[in-house]
Amino acid sequence: MTDKPHLDQEALAELQDVMEDEFDILINTYIKDSSDRIAHLRSALDQDDADRFSKSAHSFKGSCINIGAPRLGELCSEAEKAGRENRLVEAGAMVDAIENEFRQVEQTLRGFLE
């Protein structure tokens, strides 16, 4: 993997400044949305739907980049590429890696809410 951080603290601080009182809502929405996106990835995988898998990974990648989660975004990018190339045999491990990285990101983000 890469040496990218779980979260880009600078990007998150900027978001916090811009969002002000709405920052907690943004974080909670991202956490809920990300859990849903992981479920969509698993569902597409279960249905052997490479196109839906790729599109779900692409969409998740964008939200990860926006929130400042570079490692998670990179994992989603790899999953997106696997879906485009119809390499779903490898995708199960990718979704596991995405979920594990998301748990790290979620734990750190929850620290901002305390």
C-alpha positions, -999 to +999 in steps of 0.1 A: +000+000+000+011+036+002+024+059+029-007+081+026-023+090+059-057+076+070-069+112+070-054+145+057-055+166+088-050+198+069-079+191+045-101+182+075-092+213+094-101+234+063-134+216+061-140+223+097-134+260+092-156+262+062-185+240+076-184+255+111-215+243+130-224+219+101-191+200+104-206+174+128-234+168+103-210+164+075-189+138+094-220+118+105-234+119+070-201+107+056-199+078+081-235+067+074-231+071+036-198+052+036-213+022+054-241+022+028-215+024+000-196-006+014-229-025+014-235-015-022-200-028-031-207-061-014-241-064-031-226-057-066-200-083-059-225-109-047-245-103-079-213-105-100-222-070-114-188-055-125-203-024-139-223-015-107-192-025-086-170-001-106-196+027-104-201+022-067-163+023-061-160+054-082-187+072-063-172+062-029-137+073-041-151+108-047-166+111-012-133+098+004-113+124-015-137+152-005-135+143+032-097+139+031-093+102+034-065+095+008-058+058+016-095+050+014-098+069-019-069+050-033-084+016-023-117+027-040-098+037-071-082+002-072-116-014-068-131+008-095-103-003-119-109-040-110-146-035-118-139-018-151-116-047-160-141-073-148-116-087-122-142-094-096-123-125-084-099-100-067-126-076-056-136-095-024-103-088-008-104-052-020-138-047-003-124-062+029-094-037+026-118-008+020-139-018+050-108-021+072-095+012+061-129+028+066-130+016+102-097+034+108-110+066+092-143+063+111-126+060+144-104+090+137-134+111+124-154+102+155-126+118+176-135+151+159-170+148+172-161+145+208 
